[in-house]
């Protein structure tokens, strides 16, 4: 019983502020939740112990009352026996009364001791219940505080990211844009060079063809061009004409 009372007393006298500080340092309410679980278990043990001791108190009180009643009756009987001159019976009754009074006193002492123990357990139970009520409220407040801290951290992280984009990020993006623009300009220059070259080649080809046609025309005028080879259709026509002449 003393061990249970000591454990309960430790929980009741726990430094709540120190526990809250530890929980905040750990960024968790696990410390307080563990405290609540321990307190609830001890409260259950305390209630069971109080019920047991309360039952013993009633038993001690009943035993004390029974022996007191018996002792009072023996005391009256001894007086009557002595008045009747029955000394031997009075002596036996006195001996029984002495034993009864001793038992009565023992049960009275146990009753008083158990009653004090019972009252201590009830008092500890009330204090522990009050402590649990307080710590549960503290837990809710800490959980709300922790959620607020987490949302603040997310906000700070988001703001820092925006700051990075507005600061160093702008320079990085500008350099990337310049690099891409440089590649585009270079590719455009190459494209223009190849297009110009192709245009020149086409001009050369077209110019050469025109000159060749002019020279051929001049050769035909001067009678310097080679005889034209008859085509297949012309040969076939001549063959037909010859055969017709033979006929």
Secondary structure, DSSP 8 states (H G I E B T S, - for coil): -HHHHHHHHHHHT--HHHHHHHHHHTTSSHHHHHHHHHHHHHHHHHHHHHHHHHHHHHHHHHHHHHHHHHHHHHHHHHHHHHHTT-HHHHHHHHHHHHHHHHHHHHHHHHHHHHHHHHHHHHHHHHHHHHHHHHHHHHHHHHHHHHHHHHHHHHHHHHHHHHHHHHTHHHHHHHHHHHHHHHHHHHHHHHHHHHHHHHHHHHHHHHHHHHHHHHHHHHHHHHT-S------HHHHHHHHHHHHHHH-
